[in-house]
Amino acid sequence: MRFASDNRAGAMPEVIEALAAEGAHFGGAYGEDRATLELTALLGEVFEHDVTVFPVMTGTAANALVLAALCDPWGGVACHREAHIVVDECGAPEFYGGGLRLVTLPGDHGRMDPAALEALLTSGARDDVHQTPMQAVSLTNLTESGTTLDADQTAELCALAHRHGLATHLDGARFANAVVGTGLSPADLTWRAGVDVLVLGGTKNGCIAAEAVVCFDRTLIPTFERRRKRGGHLASKMRFVSVQLLASIRDERWLAAARHANDHAVALSASLAAIPSIEIIHPTQGNQVWVSAPVSQVDEWRAGGAQFYDSPDAGGDRGRTTVRLVTSFSTTVEDVSGFVTLADTGASVEGAKA
């Protein structure tokens, strides 16, 4: 019953095999290698677009370096108030961006409110030397609430950004889950909707340490290359990052892995929703299930061996708390059924006490 994070899952067998095979021979350094060239070509096919690809080992570095490339040190990035770059990256965008500012906006279920973005961009602050000029918009898909942004929602936000001269960044740590969850193509959810740069996640979906910055706007290339090197994220043996992504994306393995995770999350969510004491907080559209339940019941889940994280805003409202359950490519039917049995038993005990 391991639902703490997809970061805790292992790696696809194909990824391990690819690393072992690559380790058996010499190859080019700093991205001048067969695997990185093949990865660029493959992602060009996946996204139906001429792309430039920069493999990076962590999502935090990828996001922060992209935003630093998009903004001046005095510039601002509009993002959702629960975005990973705000809540979970320890000021990395500000650090790599030399002081850039993250401006947070509201929105239900992790999705930025277009009206709030428009209000920010029409406030006139960009023309005032005393204010922070907005220079980029950062979106997340899947969102931090486990919901998807479909093509129309993405396009509306990107159009607002472009209308005001801002660049657009998409944090796609769980992008594969979003593709599967929406049923749309990678192209529909990115450049066709107005995304300039995507951080394509691999680590949460079967890789060991592999993300890819996918540039649809080539004007960003020289700046990003220098920033990646200066920031210490130009891996000399980059081919070992690239082969992970190659192995996971070939034959649509990345989508199969995401579909497995999503299907198990949907099954878990549906079963938990049928238990009277449990409330599903956000729509389950990817591989995350957000649950509100009595504190005593949640304690029983942990005592029974289940692993999960509390929500950052988990409180004691009426004796309840909120937790996040995350499935992965390696989640099993037994994980789901075991947790549902544990939750149902705990609910029965809670009901008997009441």
C-alpha positions as CSV (number, residue, x, y, z in Angstrom):
1,M,0.0,0.0,0.0
2,R,2.7,2.4,-1.2
3,F,1.0,5.7,-2.1
4,A,3.4,8.2,-0.8
5,S,4.8,9.3,-4.1
6,D,5.6,8.1,-7.6
7,N,9.2,9.3,-6.8
8,R,9.5,6.3,-4.6
9,A,8.7,3.8,-7.3
10,G,11.6,1.9,-8.9
11,A,12.5,2.0,-12.6
12,M,11.2,0.3,-15.7
13,P,13.1,-2.8,-16.6
14,E,13.8,-1.3,-20.0
15,V,15.4,1.7,-18.4
16,I,17.7,-0.5,-16.4
17,E,18.6,-2.6,-19.4
18,A,19.3,0.6,-21.5
19,L,21.7,1.9,-18.8
20,A,23.5,-1.4,-18.6
21,A,23.9,-1.6,-22.4
22,E,25.1,2.0,-22.6
23,G,27.7,1.3,-19.9
24,A,29.4,-1.3,-22.0
25,H,30.9,1.1,-24.5
26,F,32.4,4.6,-25.0
27,G,30.3,7.5,-26.2
28,G,30.4,11.2,-26.8
29,A,30.3,13.7,-23.9
30,Y,28.2,16.7,-23.0
31,G,25.3,15.7,-25.3
32,E,27.4,15.0,-28.4
33,D,26.4,11.4,-28.4
34,R,24.1,9.0,-30.3
35,A,21.5,8.7,-27.5
36,T,20.9,12.4,-27.1
37,L,20.6,12.9,-30.9
38,E,18.1,10.0,-31.1
39,L,16.1,11.4,-28.2
40,T,15.8,14.8,-30.0
41,A,14.6,13.0,-33.1
42,L,12.2,10.8,-31.2
43,L,10.6,13.7,-29.3
44,G,10.3,15.6,-32.5
45,E,8.1,12.7,-33.7
46,V,6.2,12.5,-30.5
47,F,5.4,16.2,-30.5
48,E,5.0,16.5,-34.3
49,H,7.3,19.6,-34.2
50,D,10.9,20.5,-34.7
51,V,12.3,20.6,-31.2
52,T,15.5,21.2,-29.3
53,V,15.9,19.0,-26.3
54,F,18.1,19.5,-23.2
55,P,18.3,16.5,-20.9
56,V,18.6,17.5,-17.2
57,M,18.7,15.2,-14.2
58,T,16.1,16.9,-11.9
59,G,12.8,18.6,-12.5
60,T,13.7,21.4,-10.1
61,A,16.8,22.3,-12.0
62,A,14.9,22.1,-15.3
63,N,12.1,24.3,-14.2
64,A,14.4,26.9,-12.5
65,L,16.8,27.1,-15.5
66,V,13.9,27.5,-18.0
67,L,12.4,30.3,-15.9
68,A,15.8,32.0,-15.6
69,A,16.1,31.9,-19.3
70,L,12.7,33.4,-19.8
71,C,13.0,36.3,-17.3
72,D,15.2,39.1,-16.3
73,P,16.4,39.1,-12.7
74,W,13.8,41.8,-12.0
75,G,11.0,40.0,-13.9
76,G,8.0,38.1,-12.7
77,V,6.5,34.7,-13.3
78,A,2.8,34.2,-12.9
79,C,1.9,30.8,-11.5
80,H,-0.7,29.0,-9.5
81,R,-0.4,29.5,-5.7
82,E,0.1,25.7,-5.3
83,A,2.6,25.2,-8.1
84,H,5.6,23.0,-7.5
85,I,7.9,25.9,-8.3
86,V,6.4,27.8,-5.4
87,V,5.7,25.1,-2.8
88,D,8.4,22.5,-3.3
89,E,11.5,23.9,-5.0
90,C,13.1,25.8,-2.1
91,G,13.5,29.1,-4.0
92,A,15.4,27.5,-6.9
93,P,13.7,29.7,-9.6
94,E,14.6,32.8,-7.7
95,F,18.2,31.5,-7.1
96,Y,18.8,30.5,-10.7
97,G,16.9,33.6,-12.0
98,G,19.1,36.0,-10.0
99,G,16.1,37.3,-8.0
100,L,13.1,36.8,-10.3
101,R,9.8,36.9,-8.5
102,L,7.1,34.2,-8.5
103,V,3.6,35.9,-8.5
104,T,1.0,33.5,-7.3
105,L,-2.6,33.3,-8.5
106,P,-5.7,31.5,-7.3
107,G,-7.7,28.8,-9.2
108,D,-9.8,25.8,-8.3
109,H,-8.3,22.3,-8.3
110,G,-4.8,23.5,-9.1
111,R,-5.8,25.3,-12.3
112,M,-4.9,28.9,-12.7
113,D,-7.9,31.2,-12.9
114,P,-7.8,33.0,-16.3
115,A,-9.6,36.0,-14.9
116,A,-7.0,36.4,-12.2
117,L,-4.2,36.2,-14.8
118,E,-5.9,38.8,-17.0
119,A,-6.4,41.1,-14.0
120,L,-2.7,40.8,-13.2
121,L,-1.5,41.4,-16.7
122,T,-3.8,44.4,-17.2
123,S,-2.9,46.1,-13.9
124,G,-0.4,48.4,-15.6
125,A,2.5,47.3,-13.3
126,R,4.7,46.4,-16.3
127,D,5.0,50.1,-17.2
128,D,6.0,51.2,-13.7
129,V,9.7,51.2,-12.8
130,H,8.8,50.6,-9.2
131,Q,6.9,47.3,-10.0
132,T,7.9,43.9,-11.1
133,P,7.3,43.5,-14.9
134,M,5.6,40.1,-15.6
135,Q,7.6,38.2,-18.2
136,A,6.4,34.6,-18.1
137,V,3.5,32.4,-17.2
138,S,4.2,28.9,-15.7
139,L,1.5,26.2,-15.9
140,T,1.5,22.7,-14.6
141,N,0.0,19.6,-16.2
142,L,-0.9,17.4,-14.3
143,T,-1.6,20.2,-11.7
144,E,-0.5,19.8,-8.1
145,S,-4.1,18.8,-7.3
146,G,-3.9,15.9,-9.8
147,T,-6.2,17.5,-12.3
148,T,-5.6,18.0,-16.0
149,L,-5.4,21.1,-18.1
150,D,-7.1,20.3,-21.5
151,A,-6.0,21.9,-24.7
152,D,-8.6,24.7,-24.5
153,Q,-7.7,25.6,-20.9
154,T,-4.0,25.6,-21.8
155,A,-4.7,27.7,-24.9
156,E,-6.7,30.3,-23.0
157,L,-4.0,30.9,-20.5
158,C,-1.2,30.9,-23.1
159,A,-3.1,33.3,-25.4
160,L,-3.4,35.7,-22.4
161,A,0.3,35.4,-21.8
162,H,1.3,35.9,-25.4
163,R,-1.2,38.8,-25.9
164,H,0.8,40.7,-23.2
165,G,4.2,39.6,-24.5
166,L,4.9,36.9,-21.9
167,A,6.6,33.5,-22.6
168,T,5.0,30.3,-21.5
169,H,6.5,27.4,-19.5
170,L,4.8,24.1,-18.7
171,D,6.0,22.0,-15.8
172,G,5.2,18.5,-17.1
173,A,6.6,16.4,-14.2
174,R,3.5,14.2,-14.8
175,F,2.9,15.2,-18.3
176,A,2.4,11.6,-19.4
177,N,-0.4,11.2,-16.9
178,A,-2.0,14.4,-18.4
179,V,-1.8,13.0,-21.9
180,V,-3.5,9.8,-20.9
181,G,-6.0,11.6,-18.7
182,T,-7.2,14.0,-21.4
183,G,-6.9,11.5,-24.3
184,L,-5.2,14.3,-26.3
185,S,-1.9,14.3,-28.1
186,P,1.3,15.7,-26.7
187,A,1.2,18.3,-29.4
188,D,-2.4,19.4,-28.6
189,L,-1.4,20.0,-24.9
190,T,1.8,21.9,-25.7
191,W,2.8,24.0,-28.7
192,R,-0.5,23.8,-30.5
193,A,-2.0,25.4,-27.3
194,G,0.7,28.0,-27.1
195,V,3.4,26.4,-24.8
196,D,6.9,27.7,-25.6
197,V,8.9,25.4,-23.4
198,L,8.0,22.1,-21.7
199,V,9.8,20.3,-18.9
200,L,9.0,16.7,-19.7
201,G,9.2,14.5,-16.7
202,G,10.7,11.0,-16.7
203,T,11.7,10.4,-13.1
204,K,8.1,10.0,-11.8
205,N,7.2,7.7,-14.7
206,G,9.8,4.9,-14.7
207,C,13.2,6.6,-15.1
208,I,15.8,7.0,-12.4
209,A,16.9,10.6,-12.9
210,A,15.9,12.0,-16.2
211,E,13.9,15.1,-17.3
212,A,13.9,16.8,-20.7
213,V,13.6,20.5,-21.4
214,V,11.7,20.5,-24.8
215,C,12.0,23.9,-26.6
216,F,9.4,24.7,-29.2
217,D,10.7,28.3,-29.3
218,R,14.3,28.2,-30.6
219,T,15.1,31.8,-29.5
220,L,15.6,30.4,-26.0
221,I,18.4,28.0,-27.0
222,P,21.6,30.0,-26.6
223,T,20.5,31.4,-23.2
224,F,19.4,28.0,-21.8
225,E,22.6,26.2,-22.9
226,R,24.8,28.7,-21.0
227,R,22.5,28.7,-18.0
228,R,22.5,24.9,-17.8
229,K,26.3,24.8,-17.9
230,R,26.8,27.7,-15.4
231,G,24.2,26.1,-13.1
232,G,26.1,22.9,-12.9
233,H,23.6,20.8,-14.8
234,L,25.4,20.0,-18.1
235,A,26.1,16.3,-17.4
236,S,29.3,15.1,-19.0
237,K,27.9,11.6,-19.4
238,M,24.6,13.0,-20.6
239,R,24.0,9.9,-22.7
240,F,23.1,8.0,-19.5
241,V,20.3,10.5,-18.9
242,S,19.2,10.4,-22.6
243,V,19.0,6.6,-22.7
244,Q,16.6,6.5,-19.8
245,L,14.2,8.8,-21.6
246,L,14.7,6.9,-24.9
247,A,13.9,3.6,-23.3
248,S,10.8,5.0,-21.5
249,I,9.4,6.8,-24.5
250,R,10.0,4.2,-27.2
251,D,7.0,2.0,-28.2
252,E,4.9,4.4,-26.1
253,R,6.0,2.9,-22.8
254,W,5.7,6.2,-21.1
255,L,2.0,6.4,-21.9
256,A,1.5,2.7,-21.0
257,A,3.1,3.4,-17.6
258,A,1.0,6.5,-17.1
259,R,-2.2,4.7,-18.1
260,H,-1.4,2.0,-15.5
261,A,-0.9,4.6,-12.8
262,N,-4.0,6.6,-13.8
263,D,-6.2,3.5,-14.0
264,H,-5.2,2.4,-10.5
265,A,-5.8,5.9,-9.2
266,V,-9.3,6.0,-10.7
267,A,-10.1,2.6,-9.2
268,L,-8.9,3.7,-5.8
269,S,-10.8,6.9,-5.9
270,A,-14.1,5.3,-6.9
271,S,-13.8,2.7,-4.1
272,L,-12.9,5.3,-1.5
273,A,-15.7,7.6,-2.6
274,A,-18.2,4.9,-1.8
275,I,-17.1,5.0,1.9
276,P,-19.4,7.5,3.8
277,S,-16.7,9.0,6.0
278,I,-14.4,9.8,3.1
279,E,-14.6,12.7,0.7
280,I,-12.6,13.0,-2.5
281,I,-11.3,16.6,-2.6
282,H,-10.3,17.0,-6.3
283,P,-11.4,15.2,-9.4
284,T,-9.2,12.2,-10.0
285,Q,-7.9,12.8,-13.6
286,G,-4.4,11.5,-13.3
287,N,-2.4,9.4,-10.7
288,Q,-3.3,11.4,-7.5
289,V,-6.2,10.9,-5.2
290,W,-6.9,13.7,-2.6
291,V,-8.9,12.4,0.3
292,S,-10.5,14.1,3.4
293,A,-11.2,11.7,6.3
294,P,-11.4,11.7,10.1
295,V,-8.0,12.1,11.7
296,S,-8.5,8.9,13.7
297,Q,-9.3,7.0,10.6
298,V,-6.2,8.3,8.8
299,D,-4.1,7.2,11.9
300,E,-5.5,3.7,11.5
301,W,-4.4,3.7,7.8
302,R,-0.8,4.4,8.8
303,A,-0.9,1.9,11.6
304,G,-2.1,-0.6,9.1
305,G,1.0,-0.1,7.0
306,A,-0.3,2.3,4.3
307,Q,2.2,5.0,3.1
308,F,1.0,8.5,2.0
309,Y,1.6,12.2,2.6
310,D,-0.5,14.7,4.5
311,S,-1.6,17.6,2.5
312,P,0.5,20.8,3.2
313,D,-2.7,22.5,4.4
314,A,-4.0,19.5,6.4
315,G,-5.8,20.8,9.4
316,G,-8.0,19.6,12.2
317,D,-11.2,21.0,10.8
318,R,-14.0,19.1,12.6
319,G,-11.5,16.4,13.4
320,R,-10.7,15.8,9.7
321,T,-7.5,15.9,7.7
322,T,-6.5,15.7,4.0
323,V,-4.0,13.3,2.5
324,R,-2.7,12.6,-0.9
325,L,-2.4,9.1,-2.4
326,V,-0.2,8.7,-5.5
327,T,-0.1,5.7,-7.8
328,S,2.7,4.8,-10.1
329,F,3.6,2.5,-13.0
330,S,4.4,-0.2,-10.4
331,T,1.2,0.1,-8.3
332,T,-0.6,-3.3,-8.0
333,V,-4.2,-4.4,-7.7
334,E,-3.2,-5.7,-4.3
335,D,-2.0,-2.2,-3.2
336,V,-5.4,-0.8,-4.1
337,S,-7.6,-3.5,-2.8
338,G,-5.6,-3.7,0.4
339,F,-5.9,0.0,1.1
340,V,-9.6,0.0,0.3
341,T,-10.2,-2.9,2.7
342,L,-8.2,-1.0,5.4
343,A,-10.1,2.2,4.8
344,D,-13.5,0.5,4.8
345,T,-12.7,-1.4,8.0
346,G,-11.5,1.8,9.6
347,A,-14.7,3.5,8.5
348,S,-16.8,0.8,10.1
349,V,-15.0,1.1,13.4
350,E,-15.3,4.9,13.2
351,G,-19.1,4.5,12.6
352,A,-19.5,2.1,15.4
353,K,-17.8,4.5,17.8
354,A,-20.1,7.3,16.7
